[in-house]
Amino acid sequence: QTDEFGQRRSKQFFVPAVLPTGDPSSALPSGYQLRASPLHITFGTGYVIPGFFTRLVTSMAESSQCSLYFRDGIFRNRVTFKFADINRVTLTQLSEAIQVDMLRYIPNSPTLTPFQISCKDLQCLLKICSQKVEDSLQSTNIYTDDQQ
């Protein structure tokens, strides 16, 4: 849900197939104060299972901890979220993995959740969302156990 594009009360849909492809090698936006090491979600197949990335993005967008962040652009293979209001999380689909980058644009202070705790919270959210996606894909027979 966003108010970036038009009316707040109407549902908004983005069709990945018609969005431009973002360059995975392009640099993350500058100006951040803290950056976690990139996390890579990999698969035994050696490639990202078809449908996994879009379902993961949808699952994260449904979380109360995340909201879509469009100022960095809208791409079929890269999505940015505000996470816990003070962090930016970017998911990028590479051919062999999904890369997760977490940035904080304001310095740590005693009144903010420490960055390390935010990183652990993100890891927990990714596990929950990934499990939802896996369950969804298995229920539709899109992939088999050897693709996990």
N, C-alpha and C positions, 0 to 999 in steps of 0.2 A: 504494500500500500504506500502511496506517495502522493504528494501534492505538487510534484515537479512538473507534471504534464497535464494541465487542464483541471477539471473539476475534482474536488476531494471526495465526493460521495459516489462517484461512478467507479466501477471496476476498470482496471487498466490491464491490458495484456500486451506482452512482447513476444513476437514469434521469432525464435532464434534463427530460423533459416533465412530470414530477410534482414537480419542485423549484420553489420559489417564485422569482419574478423579483426580482432585486435592483435597487434604484433606481440607475441609472447616474450620477445627479447627486449621490448621497450622498457625503459627504466620506470620504476615506480615514481609517483609524484614526490617532489622534493619538499623540504621543510619539516620533515618529521623529527621528533625528538628521540624516540625510541623505536627500535625495529627488532622483532623476534627473528630468529633464523627461519628460513622458509621450511614449511612442512610439506612433504610430498605424500599424497595418497596414491599408492601403487596397486597393481593387480597382477595376479599370477599369470595372466595372459600376455603381459608385456605391453598392453595398450589399455586405454580407458574404455570400459564396457559401454557400448552404445546406450544412451539414455541415462547413464549414471550422473553425468555432470548437470544436466538440466533438472533432474529430480533432486539432486543435492542442493542446487540453488533454490529451488522451490521450497524444499524442506527448511532451509535456513531462513528464507523470507517469511515463513509462517511462524518462526520463533519470536517470542516477545523481546528477546535480547538483541534482535537484529532489525535493521531497516535498510532498504535499498538506498544506495548513494550514487546518484547519477552524474555528479560533477566531473568524474573522471572519464565519462563516456559510457555508452551502452554497446556491448559487443556480444557476439554469440559465444565466444570462448573465454570471456573475462567479465567478472561481475564484482563490484565493490559494495560492501555493507558498512554501515555504522554499527559498531558492536559495543554495547554497554555505553552508548552515547559519546564516548571519548576516544574510541579506537576505530581504525579503519581496517577491515579485513577484505583482502582481494583474493578471489578464487580464479585461477587461470587453468584452463584445460590445455595441457600439452599432449602430444601424441601418446606418450607412455605413462603419464601421471597427471594428477591434479595438484597444482602448487597452491599453497595457502600462505599468504603473507599478512602479517599483522603489524600495523604501524600506530604510533601514538604521536599526535601533533602538538601536544602540550606537555610540559615537563611534569614529572612526578611531584606530587605534593602530599602532605599528610592527610589532606581531605579527600584525595582520590583513592580509588582501589589501586593497590600496587600493580604495576604492569605484569609482574610474574603471576599474580593471582588471575588477572584477566586472561593471560595465555592459558592457564590451566582450565579456566572456565570455557574458553574457546575449544580446547581439546575435548572436554566433556560434551559440548554441544555438537562438535563434529562427529563424535562417536554415536550419539543419539540419532543425528540426522542420517549418517551413513547406514546405520542399522535399519532405519525406516526405508531408505532407498533399496537396500538389499532385500528386505522383506517384500517390497513392492515389485521389484524385478523378478524375484522368485515366484511370486503369486501369479505373475503374468507369463511365466515360463520363458522370459527373455534370455536368461542365462542359466547355465547348469553349474553344479558344484565345482567342476574343474576350472571355471572362469573366475572364481572368487579370489 
